[in-house]
């Protein structure tokens, strides 16, 4: 029992204008190789790129699995290149493979809050900032999440993990 929030039609509406309706599905929303600022050819249609990224920003409300990838590519909207368009196409292929997935809200007798955190010390290739994520559950339902670069540079992996734990704890309080 519960409620399933999906954006099946919305994802199709993103795939079609991008010419990706019949793309091959992939298992991850971002390439396993790290994307960094590189010299490359400018992307020929920046309006199309901006429209797709804007559509992703609405989609992340029910799709926390693409939050990090969308956040990463929003940082490069000022210098759109073919490399970044290829990476956005990777997100589109991932959405195609996970089109029926959604956000499941269930009734629970448990009133406990659970906080899960993770950090990647100096994980950003561009500026060596740490990347931190947290998820907050109320019972079995995900109620809050955050993924992205930490604002401060930490000197160790323990400090990076402590920082993201502190941010996740503040969210629970």
N, C-alpha and C positions, 0 to 999 in steps of 0.2 A: 504494500500500500504506500501511497505517497503521490507526489507530484513530480513529473519529469518536464523540465524546461529544455526545449531544443530549439535550435534555429536552423532547421533543415532548409526551409525555403530561402532564408536570408543568405545562407552559404551558397546555394545555387545561384542566387542573384549576384553574388560576388564573382563566382567562377565564370559565369556566362560572358559578361563584358570583357573579362580578362582573357578570353579565348581559352579557358582551361576546363571547360565542361567535361571533356573526355580525356583529361590528363591521367597519367599513371599514378595511383596512390603510393605514398611513401609512409614509413613508420615514425619519422621524427619531424618536428616542425622547423628545425634549424639544422643546417649542415653540421656534421661532426667536426669539420675543420673550422678553425676560428676565423671569423670575418673581421677584417681590420680596414683601416683607411688605406687605400691603395690608389695609385694612378691607373686610370682606365678610361675608356671611352664614355662620354656622358650619355645617359639614357635619352632616347629620342622623344619620349612622350612623358614629361614630368607630371602632367595633369592626371594621366592614368595612374601613375605611381601614387600620387597624393590621394586620389579617390579610393584606391584599394587599401592603403594604410589607414585612412579615415574609417572605412568600413570595418577594418580589423579592430579599431579602437572601440567601436560599439560592440563587436562580437565578444571581446574579452570579458564582458559582464557575465556571460554564461560559459565561457571557455577559458578557465585559468591555465589550461595546458599550453596555450599559445601566448600567454602574457609576456614571458621573457623574450621570445623571438620578436614580437611586435614592438616591445620597448626598445630592443636593440636596433631595429631598422628605423624607428622614428628619429634616432640620433643622426641618421645620415640623410635626412630629407633635404638638406642644404647642398649636398653634393651627390646627386643621383647618377649612378653609373650602371653599366650593364651587369656588373658583379652583384650589385644590390638587387637589381630586378630579378636575377636568377635566384637569389635567396628568397625573395618574396614569392616567386613561383614555387619554391620548395614548401613554403607555408600553405599555399593554395593546394598543392598536391596532398599535403598532410590533412587539410580540412576535408578534401575529397574522400580520403580513407576513413575519416572519423565523422562523417556527415550525420550518422544516426546517433552519435553520442550526445549526451546532455548533462544537465545539472539535476541530480536527484535529491528532492527534498522529502524527507520522511518524518512521520510522527514518531516521537521517541519518549519513553518514560524517563530517560536519563537527562538530567540537567547539568551534566558535566561539560566543562570546556577543555579541549585538548589543543595543544599548540605544538606544531612540528616545525622545526627550523633546519636549515642547512646553509653552509657558506663555502665559497670557493675563493680561497685567499689569492689575491693578485690575479684573478681570473680574466680580467679585461686586458686584452692585448694592447689596446690603444693607450691606456693610462695606468695600467697595473692596479686599478682599484679592485677591491674584493666584490664579489657578487653574492648577494644574500637572498634567501627565500624563506618565507614562513607561510604556514597554513593554520587557520584556526577553525576548529570544529565545535559545534554545539550539539552534543549527542553524536549522531551520525551524519549531521548536515554541515557541509562546508559553509561558513558564514563570512570569512575574510581571507584574503591572500595578498601577498606582495612578492614581487620578484624584481631584481634589478641591482644596479651598482650601489654600493654603499657610498655615502657622501664623504666619508673620511678614509684616508689611507691608513691601514693597520700594518703593524710591523711583524705580525705572526699570524698563523692560521688560527691559533687559540683566540686571539683578540678579535679576529674576523667572526668567528663562531659566537663569541660572547656578544659582540655588537648586534648580530642578527637575532640572537636569543633575547636581548634586551628590547629590541624593536618589536618582536613578536609578543613579548610579555606586556609591553605598553598597550598593544592592541587588545589584549584580553582584559586589561584593567579598565 
